[in-house]
Amino acid sequence: MEVYRALTVDWKDSKLQPEIRDYSVDDLPEGEVTIRVAYSSVNYKDGLTTIPGTGIVSHYPHVPGIDLAGTVLASSDRSFKEGDEVLVTGYGLGASHPGGFSELARVPASWVVPMPSGLTAKAAMALGTAGFTAALSIHRMEQNGLKPGQGPVLVSGATGGVGSWAVSMLAKSGYEVTASTRKSAEIEYLKSIGAQETISPSELEAPEGKSLSRERWAGAVDPVGGPFLTHVLNAVRYGGSVTLSGFTGGTELASTVYPFILRGVNLIGIDSVLCPMDVRRTVWDRIAAEWQPDGALLDAIVHEIPLSELPAAIAQVLQGRMRGRSVVALS
């Protein structure tokens, strides 16, 4: 019987701790598609599975990893056959269902995306949920009228996974990109991946006593939320859009109605977890075509690690010290 390894989060000495454990095929969960995982990636949500009370995981021991890419070993669903290259992001993967930090995985067929032509498993996981979220953000803004040439597009949390990919994708599509970061040491990195300008979040606050700032941004990609989002909304140009996909800056929104009723600003929620499959496949096809990263960009954004280094990488992402993406090699 085949034995496989997986990173497992479990209680030890009254704490949730990650460790590598051995499993047998009989331990795999229910699902129609069994996958030999080639790569996964490290996300902030993966880190939250190691913190009690976040509500992401209800039962331990648990295998995190909200992304995976690999090759089908077996399938009882006719949509997939042995040898197919596939990827899975979102749905219950790594939350209610064992995730991608495992050499083998079994998932429902309805979660599986055929690997788009020209995209490798490593590149797909270099993007992963973060890249998909960035791409979905741009896709939704463009559906709401955003086009190159309308003015600068702001990206907050620009050195993180979603932010880094948003900067790169927007630049590839011909947008003028302004990257927001508190990390002055990362300015050259942001310019190397496509930012034309960088700005500190402190420079976005409205003058005291004013409800709105001057119109500045044609749109904004925000994976941060919190007070930062209020400042961004107050400076978006008439009819512009802001996509919100995260809350590392906080869950509260203390805005007025003015950006929405005086400037017609759109605040668009981005959900990469339950995004419908038709939209999901459309966005992944766009990623593989117009937004596929080249070798130099992958080298700039991606850091490959073995399974054994995952606990340290999870700690790093929780501390906000991760630049770009950590990709986990599993086979």
C-alpha positions as protocol buffer text, in pm:
chain_id: "A"
residue {
  index: 1
  type: MET
  ca { x: 0 y: 0 z: 0 }
}
residue {
  index: 2
  type: GLU
  ca { x: 141 y: 340 z: -100 }
}
residue {
  index: 3
  type: VAL
  ca { x: 253 y: 570 z: 179 }
}
residue {
  index: 4
  type: TYR
  ca { x: 257 y: 947 z: 132 }
}
residue {
  index: 5
  type: ARG
  ca { x: 365 y: 1244 z: 341 }
}
residue {
  index: 6
  type: ALA
  ca { x: 161 y: 1548 z: 432 }
}
residue {
  index: 7
  type: LEU
  ca { x: 199 y: 1853 z: 654 }
}
residue {
  index: 8
  type: THR
  ca { x: -45 y: 1808 z: 941 }
}
residue {
  index: 9
  type: VAL
  ca { x: -165 y: 2067 z: 1192 }
}
residue {
  index: 10
  type: ASP
  ca { x: -263 y: 1912 z: 1525 }
}
residue {
  index: 11
  type: TRP
  ca { x: -279 y: 1985 z: 1896 }
}
residue {
  index: 12
  type: LYS
  ca { x: 42 y: 1929 z: 2089 }
}
residue {
  index: 13
  type: ASP
  ca { x: 118 y: 2058 z: 2438 }
}
residue {
  index: 14
  type: SER
  ca { x: -207 y: 2263 z: 2424 }
}
residue {
  index: 15
  type: LYS
  ca { x: -95 y: 2435 z: 2104 }
}
residue {
  index: 16
  type: LEU
  ca { x: -171 y: 2388 z: 1736 }
}
residue {
  index: 17
  type: GLN
  ca { x: 153 y: 2287 z: 1569 }
}
residue {
  index: 18
  type: PRO
  ca { x: 243 y: 2180 z: 1212 }
}
residue {
  index: 19
  type: GLU
  ca { x: 447 y: 1865 z: 1150 }
}
residue {
  index: 20
  type: ILE
  ca { x: 514 y: 1620 z: 865 }
}
residue {
  index: 21
  type: ARG
  ca { x: 328 y: 1288 z: 900 }
}
residue {
  index: 22
  type: ASP
  ca { x: 307 y: 966 z: 700 }
}
residue {
  index: 23
  type: TYR
  ca { x: -29 y: 842 z: 569 }
}
residue {
  index: 24
  type: SER
  ca { x: -158 y: 550 z: 361 }
}
residue {
  index: 25
  type: VAL
  ca { x: -391 y: 568 z: 60 }
}
residue {
  index: 26
  type: ASP
  ca { x: -673 y: 447 z: 285 }
}
residue {
  index: 27
  type: ASP
  ca { x: -647 y: 776 z: 475 }
}
residue {
  index: 28
  type: LEU
  ca { x: -747 y: 984 z: 172 }
}
residue {
  index: 29
  type: PRO
  ca { x: -1087 y: 1154 z: 200 }
}
residue {
  index: 30
  type: GLU
  ca { x: -1386 y: 1091 z: -24 }
}
residue {
  index: 31
  type: GLY
  ca { x: -1388 y: 1232 z: -377 }
}
residue {
  index: 32
  type: GLU
  ca { x: -1396 y: 1128 z: -740 }
}
residue {
  index: 33
  type: VAL
  ca { x: -1045 y: 1239 z: -843 }
}
residue {
  index: 34
  type: THR
  ca { x: -716 y: 1121 z: -689 }
}
residue {
  index: 35
  type: ILE
  ca { x: -419 y: 1343 z: -769 }
}
residue {
  index: 36
  type: ARG
  ca { x: -44 y: 1304 z: -730 }
}
residue {
  index: 37
  type: VAL
  ca { x: 44 y: 1653 z: -617 }
}
residue {
  index: 38
  type: ALA
  ca { x: 345 y: 1815 z: -782 }
}
residue {
  index: 39
  type: TYR
  ca { x: 326 y: 2162 z: -625 }
}
residue {
  index: 40
  type: SER
  ca { x: 128 y: 2365 z: -376 }
}
residue {
  index: 41
  type: SER
  ca { x: 181 y: 2716 z: -239 }
}
residue {
  index: 42
  type: VAL
  ca { x: 171 y: 2907 z: 89 }
}
residue {
  index: 43
  type: ASN
  ca { x: -113 y: 3148 z: 154 }
}
residue {
  index: 44
  type: TYR
  ca { x: -218 y: 3363 z: 450 }
}
residue {
  index: 45
  type: LYS
  ca { x: -527 y: 3145 z: 490 }
}
residue {
  index: 46
  type: ASP
  ca { x: -300 y: 2841 z: 531 }
}
residue {
  index: 47
  type: GLY
  ca { x: -134 y: 3020 z: 820 }
}
residue {
  index: 48
  type: LEU
  ca { x: -470 y: 3090 z: 982 }
}
residue {
  index: 49
  type: THR
  ca { x: -536 y: 2714 z: 1003 }
}
residue {
  index: 50
  type: THR
  ca { x: -262 y: 2699 z: 1268 }
}
residue {
  index: 51
  type: ILE
  ca { x: -437 y: 2957 z: 1489 }
}
residue {
  index: 52
  type: PRO
  ca { x: -722 y: 2845 z: 1716 }
}
residue {
  index: 53
  type: GLY
  ca { x: -1057 y: 3015 z: 1681 }
}
residue {
  index: 54
  type: THR
  ca { x: -1029 y: 3148 z: 1326 }
}
residue {
  index: 55
  type: GLY
  ca { x: -1325 y: 2939 z: 1214 }
}
residue {
  index: 56
  type: ILE
  ca { x: -1149 y: 2804 z: 904 }
}
residue {
  index: 57
  type: VAL
  ca { x: -1095 y: 2451 z: 1037 }
}
residue {
  index: 58
  type: SER
  ca { x: -1342 y: 2273 z: 1266 }
}
residue {
  index: 59
  type: HIS
  ca { x: -1158 y: 1944 z: 1319 }
}
residue {
  index: 60
  type: TYR
  ca { x: -796 y: 1850 z: 1382 }
}
residue {
  index: 61
  type: PRO
  ca { x: -566 y: 1685 z: 1281 }
}
residue {
  index: 62
  type: HIS
  ca { x: -588 y: 1876 z: 954 }
}
residue {
  index: 63
  type: VAL
  ca { x: -386 y: 1894 z: 630 }
}
residue {
  index: 64
  type: PRO
  ca { x: -384 y: 2258 z: 509 }
}
residue {
  index: 65
  type: GLY
  ca { x: -301 y: 2390 z: 162 }
}
residue {
  index: 66
  type: ILE
  ca { x: -570 y: 2576 z: -33 }
}
residue {
  index: 67
  type: ASP
  ca { x: -392 y: 2516 z: -367 }
}
residue {
  index: 68
  type: LEU
  ca { x: -258 y: 2216 z: -553 }
}
residue {
  index: 69
  type: ALA
  ca { x: -145 y: 2117 z: -901 }
}
residue {
  index: 70
  type: GLY
  ca { x: -51 y: 1773 z: -1024 }
}
residue {
  index: 71
  type: THR
  ca { x: -147 y: 1467 z: -1228 }
}
residue {
  index: 72
  type: VAL
  ca { x: -461 y: 1254 z: -1204 }
}
residue {
  index: 73
  type: LEU
  ca { x: -387 y: 905 z: -1070 }
}
residue {
  index: 74
  type: ALA
  ca { x: -745 y: 780 z: -1082 }
}
residue {
  index: 75
  type: SER
  ca { x: -1091 y: 920 z: -1148 }
}
residue {
  index: 76
  type: SER
  ca { x: -1444 y: 784 z: -1127 }
}
residue {
  index: 77
  type: ASP
  ca { x: -1569 y: 1091 z: -1311 }
}
residue {
  index: 78
  type: ARG
  ca { x: -1559 y: 1080 z: -1692 }
}
residue {
  index: 79
  type: SER
  ca { x: -1442 y: 1442 z: -1710 }
}
residue {
  index: 80
  type: PHE
  ca { x: -1094 y: 1334 z: -1599 }
}
residue {
  index: 81
  type: LYS
  ca { x: -866 y: 1041 z: -1674 }
}
residue {
  index: 82
  type: GLU
  ca { x: -534 y: 907 z: -1552 }
}
residue {
  index: 83
  type: GLY
  ca { x: -246 y: 1128 z: -1661 }
}
residue {
  index: 84
  type: ASP
  ca { x: -446 y: 1451 z: -1693 }
}
residue {
  index: 85
  type: GLU
  ca { x: -268 y: 1758 z: -1558 }
}
residue {
  index: 86
  type: VAL
  ca { x: -499 y: 1953 z: -1330 }
}
residue {
  index: 87
  type: LEU
  ca { x: -515 y: 2221 z: -1063 }
}
residue {
  index: 88
  type: VAL
  ca { x: -745 y: 2288 z: -769 }
}
residue {
  index: 89
  type: THR
  ca { x: -791 y: 2613 z: -578 }
}
residue {
  index: 90
  type: GLY
  ca { x: -1067 y: 2725 z: -346 }
}
residue {
  index: 91
  type: TYR
  ca { x: -1387 y: 2545 z: -250 }
}
residue {
  index: 92
  type: GLY
  ca { x: -1321 y: 2343 z: 68 }
}
residue {
  index: 93
  type: LEU
  ca { x: -960 y: 2253 z: -14 }
}
residue {
  index: 94
  type: GLY
  ca { x: -737 y: 2304 z: 288 }
}
residue {
  index: 95
  type: ALA
  ca { x: -1032 y: 2415 z: 504 }
}
residue {
  index: 96
  type: SER
  ca { x: -1324 y: 2173 z: 538 }
}
residue {
  index: 97
  type: HIS
  ca { x: -1136 y: 1917 z: 323 }
}
residue {
  index: 98
  type: PRO
  ca { x: -773 y: 1796 z: 349 }
}
residue {
  index: 99
  type: GLY
  ca { x: -556 y: 2024 z: 140 }
}
residue {
  index: 100
  type: GLY
  ca { x: -265 y: 2046 z: -97 }
}
residue {
  index: 101
  type: PHE
  ca { x: 26 y: 2018 z: 147 }
}
residue {
  index: 102
  type: SER
  ca { x: 30 y: 1647 z: 69 }
}
residue {
  index: 103
  type: GLU
  ca { x: 197 y: 1419 z: -184 }
}
residue {
  index: 104
  type: LEU
  ca { x: -145 y: 1266 z: -265 }
}
residue {
  index: 105
  type: ALA
  ca { x: -489 y: 1428 z: -259 }
}
residue {
  index: 106
  type: ARG
  ca { x: -844 y: 1321 z: -337 }
}
residue {
  index: 107
  type: VAL
  ca { x: -1110 y: 1581 z: -419 }
}
residue {
  index: 108
  type: PRO
  ca { x: -1457 y: 1615 z: -574 }
}
residue {
  index: 109
  type: ALA
  ca { x: -1447 y: 1633 z: -955 }
}
residue {
  index: 110
  type: SER
  ca { x: -1649 y: 1957 z: -943 }
}
residue {
  index: 111
  type: TRP
  ca { x: -1348 y: 2134 z: -787 }
}
residue {
  index: 112
  type: VAL
  ca { x: -1094 y: 2032 z: -1054 }
}
residue {
  index: 113
  type: VAL
  ca { x: -973 y: 2262 z: -1332 }
}
residue {
  index: 114
  type: PRO
  ca { x: -794 y: 2111 z: -1635 }
}
residue {
  index: 115
  type: MET
  ca { x: -449 y: 2266 z: -1661 }
}
residue {
  index: 116
  type: PRO
  ca { x: -473 y: 2544 z: -1922 }
}
residue {
  index: 117
  type: SER
  ca { x: -256 y: 2492 z: -2229 }
}
residue {
  index: 118
  type: GLY
  ca { x: 95 y: 2630 z: -2186 }
}
residue {
  index: 119
  type: LEU
  ca { x: 80 y: 2654 z: -1807 }
}
residue {
  index: 120
  type: THR
  ca { x: 301 y: 2421 z: -1601 }
}
residue {
  index: 121
  type: ALA
  ca { x: 214 y: 2287 z: -1256 }
}
residue {
  index: 122
  type: LYS
  ca { x: 487 y: 2499 z: -1098 }
}
residue {
  index: 123
  type: ALA
  ca { x: 374 y: 2817 z: -1272 }
}
residue {
  index: 124
  type: ALA
  ca { x: 13 y: 2744 z: -1178 }
}
residue {
  index: 125
  type: MET
  ca { x: 110 y: 2719 z: -813 }
}
residue {
  index: 126
  type: ALA
  ca { x: 339 y: 3019 z: -833 }
}
residue {
  index: 127
  type: LEU
  ca { x: 10 y: 3192 z: -909 }
}
residue {
  index: 128
  type: GLY
  ca { x: -226 y: 2973 z: -703 }
}
residue {
  index: 129
  type: THR
  ca { x: -510 y: 3133 z: -510 }
}
residue {
  index: 130
  type: ALA
  ca { x: -314 y: 3459 z: -484 }
}
residue {
  index: 131
  type: GLY
  ca { x: -261 y: 3487 z: -860 }
}
residue {
  index: 132
  type: PHE
  ca { x: -615 y: 3374 z: -932 }
}
residue {
  index: 133
  type: THR
  ca { x: -748 y: 3636 z: -688 }
}
residue {
  index: 134
  type: ALA
  ca { x: -540 y: 3908 z: -854 }
}
residue {
  index: 135
  type: ALA
  ca { x: -658 y: 3799 z: -1200 }
}
residue {
  index: 136
  type: LEU
  ca { x: -1022 y: 3779 z: -1090 }
}
residue {
  index: 137
  type: SER
  ca { x: -989 y: 4130 z: -943 }
}
residue {
  index: 138
  type: ILE
  ca { x: -867 y: 4273 z: -1273 }
}
residue {
  index: 139
  type: HIS
  ca { x: -1126 y: 4073 z: -1469 }
}
residue {
  index: 140
  type: ARG
  ca { x: -1409 y: 4215 z: -1256 }
}
residue {
  index: 141
  type: MET
  ca { x: -1278 y: 4573 z: -1278 }
}
residue {
  index: 142
  type: GLU
  ca { x: -1261 y: 4544 z: -1655 }
}
residue {
  index: 143
  type: GLN
  ca { x: -1618 y: 4414 z: -1661 }
}
residue {
  index: 144
  type: ASN
  ca { x: -1704 y: 4739 z: -1481 }
}
residue {
  index: 145
  type: GLY
  ca { x: -1534 y: 4955 z: -1742 }
}
residue {
  index: 146
  type: LEU
  ca { x: -1166 y: 4978 z: -1646 }
}
residue {
  index: 147
  type: LYS
  ca { x: -934 y: 5020 z: -1947 }
}
residue {
  index: 148
  type: PRO
  ca { x: -568 y: 5114 z: -1992 }
}
residue {
  index: 149
  type: GLY
  ca { x: -515 y: 5485 z: -2034 }
}
residue {
  index: 150
  type: GLN
  ca { x: -777 y: 5595 z: -1781 }
}
residue {
  index: 151
  type: GLY
  ca { x: -521 y: 5674 z: -1514 }
}
residue {
  index: 152
  type: PRO
  ca { x: -312 y: 5497 z: -1251 }
}
residue {
  index: 153
  type: VAL
  ca { x: -436 y: 5178 z: -1084 }
}
residue {
  index: 154
  type: LEU
  ca { x: -341 y: 5136 z: -720 }
}
residue {
  index: 155
  type: VAL
  ca { x: -236 y: 4802 z: -570 }
}
residue {
  index: 156
  type: SER
  ca { x: -223 y: 4776 z: -191 }
}
residue {
  index: 157
  type: GLY
  ca { x: -17 y: 4521 z: 1 }
}
residue {
  index: 158
  type: ALA
  ca { x: 189 y: 4511 z: -315 }
}
residue {
  index: 159
  type: THR
  ca { x: 473 y: 4290 z: -190 }
}
residue {
  index: 160
  type: GLY
  ca { x: 236 y: 4008 z: -90 }
}
residue {
  index: 161
  type: GLY
  ca { x: 109 y: 3728 z: -311 }
}
residue {
  index: 162
  type: VAL
  ca { x: -208 y: 3894 z: -444 }
}
residue {
  index: 163
  type: GLY
  ca { x: -39 y: 4233 z: -465 }
}
residue {
  index: 164
  type: SER
  ca { x: 271 y: 4110 z: -650 }
}
residue {
  index: 165
  type: TRP
  ca { x: 66 y: 3929 z: -912 }
}
residue {
  index: 166
  type: ALA
  ca { x: -175 y: 4221 z: -950 }
}
residue {
  index: 167
  type: VAL
  ca { x: 117 y: 4458 z: -1016 }
}
residue {
  index: 168
  type: SER
  ca { x: 260 y: 4220 z: -1276 }
}
residue {
  index: 169
  type: MET
  ca { x: -71 y: 4144 z: -1452 }
}
residue {
  index: 170
  type: LEU
  ca { x: -181 y: 4506 z: -1468 }
}
residue {
  index: 171
  type: ALA
  ca { x: 155 y: 4607 z: -1613 }
}
residue {
  index: 172
  type: LYS
  ca { x: 135 y: 4328 z: -1873 }
}
residue {
  index: 173
  type: SER
  ca { x: -207 y: 4460 z: -1977 }
}
residue {
  index: 174
  type: GLY
  ca { x: -75 y: 4812 z: -2030 }
}
residue {
  index: 175
  type: TYR
  ca { x: -198 y: 4978 z: -1711 }
}
residue {
  index: 176
  type: GLU
  ca { x: -8 y: 5246 z: -1520 }
}
residue {
  index: 177
  type: VAL
  ca { x: 52 y: 5080 z: -1181 }
}
residue {
  index: 178
  type: THR
  ca { x: 111 y: 5246 z: -846 }
}
residue {
  index: 179
  type: ALA
  ca { x: 217 y: 5000 z: -574 }
}
residue {
  index: 180
  type: SER
  ca { x: 151 y: 5076 z: -209 }
}
residue {
  index: 181
  type: THR
  ca { x: 390 y: 4939 z: 52 }
}
residue {
  index: 182
  type: ARG
  ca { x: 538 y: 5034 z: 388 }
}
residue {
  index: 183
  type: LYS
  ca { x: 856 y: 4843 z: 301 }
}
residue {
  index: 184
  type: SER
  ca { x: 1101 y: 5094 z: 152 }
}
residue {
  index: 185
  type: ALA
  ca { x: 1354 y: 4815 z: 94 }
}
residue {
  index: 186
  type: GLU
  ca { x: 1112 y: 4653 z: -155 }
}
residue {
  index: 187
  type: ILE
  ca { x: 1071 y: 4949 z: -389 }
}
residue {
  index: 188
  type: GLU
  ca { x: 1317 y: 4816 z: -647 }
}
residue {
  index: 189
  type: TYR
  ca { x: 1148 y: 4475 z: -637 }
}
residue {
  index: 190
  type: LEU
  ca { x: 809 y: 4633 z: -711 }
}
residue {
  index: 191
  type: LYS
  ca { x: 950 y: 4833 z: -1000 }
}
residue {
  index: 192
  type: SER
  ca { x: 1115 y: 4520 z: -1139 }
}
residue {
  index: 193
  type: ILE
  ca { x: 777 y: 4345 z: -1164 }
}
residue {
  index: 194
  type: GLY
  ca { x: 595 y: 4635 z: -1328 }
}
residue {
  index: 195
  type: ALA
  ca { x: 517 y: 4919 z: -1084 }
}
residue {
  index: 196
  type: GLN
  ca { x: 576 y: 5264 z: -1232 }
}
residue {
  index: 197
  type: GLU
  ca { x: 537 y: 5436 z: -898 }
}
residue {
  index: 198
  type: THR
  ca { x: 542 y: 5335 z: -532 }
}
residue {
  index: 199
  type: ILE
  ca { x: 363 y: 5504 z: -244 }
}
residue {
  index: 200
  type: SER
  ca { x: 337 y: 5463 z: 132 }
}
residue {
  index: 201
  type: PRO
  ca { x: -12 y: 5400 z: 276 }
}
residue {
  index: 202
  type: SER
  ca { x: 36 y: 5705 z: 499 }
}
residue {
  index: 203
  type: GLU
  ca { x: 33 y: 5924 z: 186 }
}
residue {
  index: 204
  type: LEU
  ca { x: -324 y: 5819 z: 105 }
}
residue {
  index: 205
  type: GLU
  ca { x: -504 y: 5976 z: 399 }
}
residue {
  index: 206
  type: ALA
  ca { x: -750 y: 6256 z: 320 }
}
residue {
  index: 207
  type: PRO
  ca { x: -670 y: 6605 z: 453 }
}
residue {
  index: 208
  type: GLU
  ca { x: -818 y: 6659 z: 798 }
}
residue {
  index: 209
  type: GLY
  ca { x: -1179 y: 6773 z: 784 }
}
residue {
  index: 210
  type: LYS
  ca { x: -1242 y: 6644 z: 432 }
}
residue {
  index: 211
  type: SER
  ca { x: -1464 y: 6348 z: 349 }
}
residue {
  index: 212
  type: LEU
  ca { x: -1314 y: 6299 z: 3 }
}
residue {
  index: 213
  type: SER
  ca { x: -963 y: 6329 z: -139 }
}
residue {
  index: 214
  type: ARG
  ca { x: -880 y: 6450 z: -488 }
}
residue {
  index: 215
  type: GLU
  ca { x: -970 y: 6203 z: -762 }
}
residue {
  index: 216
  type: ARG
  ca { x: -657 y: 6002 z: -825 }
}
residue {
  index: 217
  type: TRP
  ca { x: -707 y: 5632 z: -902 }
}
residue {
  index: 218
  type: ALA
  ca { x: -882 y: 5482 z: -1205 }
}
residue {
  index: 219
  type: GLY
  ca { x: -917 y: 5165 z: -997 }
}
residue {
  index: 220
  type: ALA
  ca { x: -759 y: 4976 z: -711 }
}
residue {
  index: 221
  type: VAL
  ca { x: -682 y: 4617 z: -613 }
}
residue {
  index: 222
  type: ASP
  ca { x: -705 y: 4585 z: -235 }
}
residue {
  index: 223
  type: PRO
  ca { x: -622 y: 4258 z: -55 }
}
residue {
  index: 224
  type: VAL
  ca { x: -567 y: 4448 z: 272 }
}
residue {
  index: 225
  type: GLY
  ca { x: -893 y: 4615 z: 382 }
}
residue {
  index: 226
  type: GLY
  ca { x: -922 y: 4805 z: 709 }
}
residue {
  index: 227
  type: PRO
  ca { x: -860 y: 5182 z: 732 }
}
residue {
  index: 228
  type: PHE
  ca { x: -655 y: 5168 z: 411 }
}
residue {
  index: 229
  type: LEU
  ca { x: -968 y: 5086 z: 212 }
}
residue {
  index: 230
  type: THR
  ca { x: -1142 y: 5400 z: 337 }
}
residue {
  index: 231
  type: HIS
  ca { x: -857 y: 5616 z: 212 }
}
residue {
  index: 232
  type: VAL
  ca { x: -855 y: 5440 z: -127 }
}
residue {
  index: 233
  type: LEU
  ca { x: -1231 y: 5479 z: -179 }
}
residue {
  index: 234
  type: ASN
  ca { x: -1204 y: 5851 z: -107 }
}
residue {
  index: 235
  type: ALA
  ca { x: -954 y: 5900 z: -390 }
}
residue {
  index: 236
  type: VAL
  ca { x: -1100 y: 5688 z: -673 }
}
residue {
  index: 237
  type: ARG
  ca { x: -1199 y: 5872 z: -989 }
}
residue {
  index: 238
  type: TYR
  ca { x: -1559 y: 5904 z: -1103 }
}
residue {
  index: 239
  type: GLY
  ca { x: -1700 y: 5562 z: -1200 }
}
residue {
  index: 240
  type: GLY
  ca { x: -1387 y: 5376 z: -1091 }
}
residue {
  index: 241
  type: SER
  ca { x: -1379 y: 5040 z: -915 }
}
residue {
  index: 242
  type: VAL
  ca { x: -1207 y: 4897 z: -608 }
}
residue {
  index: 243
  type: THR
  ca { x: -1183 y: 4521 z: -564 }
}
residue {
  index: 244
  type: LEU
  ca { x: -1158 y: 4390 z: -207 }
}
residue {
  index: 245
  type: SER
  ca { x: -1023 y: 4040 z: -146 }
}
residue {
  index: 246
  type: GLY
  ca { x: -868 y: 4034 z: 201 }
}
residue {
  index: 247
  type: PHE
  ca { x: -867 y: 4173 z: 554 }
}
residue {
  index: 248
  type: THR
  ca { x: -509 y: 4161 z: 681 }
}
residue {
  index: 249
  type: GLY
  ca { x: -553 y: 4531 z: 765 }
}
residue {
  index: 250
  type: GLY
  ca { x: -875 y: 4472 z: 958 }
}
residue {
  index: 251
  type: THR
  ca { x: -1239 y: 4378 z: 907 }
}
residue {
  index: 252
  type: GLU
  ca { x: -1402 y: 4714 z: 978 }
}
residue {
  index: 253
  type: LEU
  ca { x: -1500 y: 4962 z: 704 }
}
residue {
  index: 254
  type: ALA
  ca { x: -1546 y: 5318 z: 831 }
}
residue {
  index: 255
  type: SER
  ca { x: -1647 y: 5491 z: 509 }
}
residue {
  index: 256
  type: THR
  ca { x: -1905 y: 5756 z: 425 }
}
residue {
  index: 257
  type: VAL
  ca { x: -2154 y: 5725 z: 139 }
}
residue {
  index: 258
  type: TYR
  ca { x: -1986 y: 6007 z: -56 }
}
residue {
  index: 259
  type: PRO
  ca { x: -1755 y: 5800 z: -282 }
}
residue {
  index: 260
  type: PHE
  ca { x: -2054 y: 5594 z: -392 }
}
residue {
  index: 261
  type: ILE
  ca { x: -2321 y: 5860 z: -446 }
}
residue {
  index: 262
  type: LEU
  ca { x: -2103 y: 6157 z: -554 }
}
residue {
  index: 263
  type: ARG
  ca { x: -1851 y: 5972 z: -770 }
}
residue {
  index: 264
  type: GLY
  ca { x: -2031 y: 5648 z: -858 }
}
residue {
  index: 265
  type: VAL
  ca { x: -1746 y: 5437 z: -720 }
}
residue {
  index: 266
  type: ASN
  ca { x: -1789 y: 5058 z: -732 }
}
residue {
  index: 267
  type: LEU
  ca { x: -1672 y: 4844 z: -438 }
}
residue {
  index: 268
  type: ILE
  ca { x: -1646 y: 4487 z: -571 }
}
residue {
  index: 269
  type: GLY
  ca { x: -1608 y: 4189 z: -340 }
}
residue {
  index: 270
  type: ILE
  ca { x: -1374 y: 3919 z: -469 }
}
residue {
  index: 271
  type: ASP
  ca { x: -1442 y: 3562 z: -358 }
}
residue {
  index: 272
  type: SER
  ca { x: -1191 y: 3312 z: -491 }
}
residue {
  index: 273
  type: VAL
  ca { x: -1329 y: 3025 z: -279 }
}
residue {
  index: 274
  type: LEU
  ca { x: -1675 y: 2968 z: -427 }
}
residue {
  index: 275
  type: CYS
  ca { x: -1621 y: 3148 z: -758 }
}
residue {
  index: 276
  type: PRO
  ca { x: -1838 y: 2962 z: -1016 }
}
residue {
  index: 277
  type: MET
  ca { x: -1652 y: 2712 z: -1232 }
}
residue {
  index: 278
  type: ASP
  ca { x: -1733 y: 2886 z: -1563 }
}
residue {
  index: 279
  type: VAL
  ca { x: -1582 y: 3211 z: -1434 }
}
residue {
  index: 280
  type: ARG
  ca { x: -1294 y: 3022 z: -1274 }
}
residue {
  index: 281
  type: ARG
  ca { x: -1200 y: 2852 z: -1601 }
}
residue {
  index: 282
  type: THR
  ca { x: -1233 y: 3179 z: -1796 }
}
residue {
  index: 283
  type: VAL
  ca { x: -994 y: 3355 z: -1557 }
}
residue {
  index: 284
  type: TRP
  ca { x: -742 y: 3066 z: -1560 }
}
residue {
  index: 285
  type: ASP
  ca { x: -749 y: 3073 z: -1941 }
}
residue {
  index: 286
  type: ARG
  ca { x: -671 y: 3447 z: -1931 }
}
residue {
  index: 287
  type: ILE
  ca { x: -386 y: 3379 z: -1689 }
}
residue {
  index: 288
  type: ALA
  ca { x: -238 y: 3115 z: -1922 }
}
residue {
  index: 289
  type: ALA
  ca { x: -272 y: 3342 z: -2225 }
}
residue {
  index: 290
  type: GLU
  ca { x: -217 y: 3711 z: -2150 }
}
residue {
  index: 291
  type: TRP
  ca { x: -92 y: 3701 z: -1790 }
}
residue {
  index: 292
  type: GLN
  ca { x: 136 y: 3398 z: -1789 }
}
residue {
  index: 293
  type: PRO
  ca { x: 457 y: 3484 z: -1604 }
}
residue {
  index: 294
  type: ASP
  ca { x: 788 y: 3451 z: -1785 }
}
residue {
  index: 295
  type: GLY
  ca { x: 1098 y: 3298 z: -1632 }
}
residue {
  index: 296
  type: ALA
  ca { x: 1241 y: 3626 z: -1509 }
}
residue {
  index: 297
  type: LEU
  ca { x: 916 y: 3718 z: -1335 }
}
residue {
  index: 298
  type: LEU
  ca { x: 892 y: 3376 z: -1172 }
}
residue {
  index: 299
  type: ASP
  ca { x: 1248 y: 3416 z: -1046 }
}
residue {
  index: 300
  type: ALA
  ca { x: 1159 y: 3757 z: -901 }
}
residue {
  index: 301
  type: ILE
  ca { x: 834 y: 3658 z: -731 }
}
residue {
  index: 302
  type: VAL
  ca { x: 867 y: 3287 z: -649 }
}
residue {
  index: 303
  type: HIS
  ca { x: 1071 y: 3103 z: -386 }
}
residue {
  index: 304
  type: GLU
  ca { x: 1056 y: 2721 z: -408 }
}
residue {
  index: 305
  type: ILE
  ca { x: 1074 y: 2522 z: -86 }
}
residue {
  index: 306
  type: PRO
  ca { x: 1054 y: 2151 z: 8 }
}
residue {
  index: 307
  type: LEU
  ca { x: 778 y: 2010 z: 229 }
}
residue {
  index: 308
  type: SER
  ca { x: 1016 y: 2013 z: 526 }
}
residue {
  index: 309
  type: GLU
  ca { x: 1040 y: 2396 z: 519 }
}
residue {
  index: 310
  type: LEU
  ca { x: 665 y: 2452 z: 526 }
}
residue {
  index: 311
  type: PRO
  ca { x: 630 y: 2516 z: 903 }
}
residue {
  index: 312
  type: ALA
  ca { x: 881 y: 2802 z: 882 }
}
residue {
  index: 313
  type: ALA
  ca { x: 712 y: 2944 z: 571 }
}
residue {
  index: 314
  type: ILE
  ca { x: 373 y: 2939 z: 744 }
}
residue {
  index: 315
  type: ALA
  ca { x: 517 y: 3133 z: 1039 }
}
residue {
  index: 316
  type: GLN
  ca { x: 669 y: 3383 z: 798 }
}
residue {
  index: 317
  type: VAL
  ca { x: 344 y: 3453 z: 613 }
}
residue {
  index: 318
  type: LEU
  ca { x: 161 y: 3507 z: 944 }
}
residue {
  index: 319
  type: GLN
  ca { x: 423 y: 3761 z: 1048 }
}
residue {
  index: 320
  type: GLY
  ca { x: 382 y: 3953 z: 721 }
}
residue {
  index: 321
  type: ARG
  ca { x: 744 y: 3888 z: 625 }
}
residue {
  index: 322
  type: MET
  ca { x: 685 y: 3698 z: 302 }
}
residue {
  index: 323
  type: ARG
  ca { x: 770 y: 3864 z: -28 }
}
residue {
  index: 324
  type: GLY
  ca { x: 596 y: 3725 z: -334 }
}
residue {
  index: 325
  type: ARG
  ca { x: 515 y: 3354 z: -328 }
}
residue {
  index: 326
  type: SER
  ca { x: 654 y: 3039 z: -166 }
}
residue {
  index: 327
  type: VAL
  ca { x: 589 y: 2734 z: -385 }
}
residue {
  index: 328
  type: VAL
  ca { x: 605 y: 2390 z: -222 }
}
residue {
  index: 329
  type: ALA
  ca { x: 762 y: 2107 z: -425 }
}
residue {
  index: 330
  type: LEU
  ca { x: 589 y: 1778 z: -335 }
}
residue {
  index: 331
  type: SER
  ca { x: 703 y: 1533 z: -603 }
}
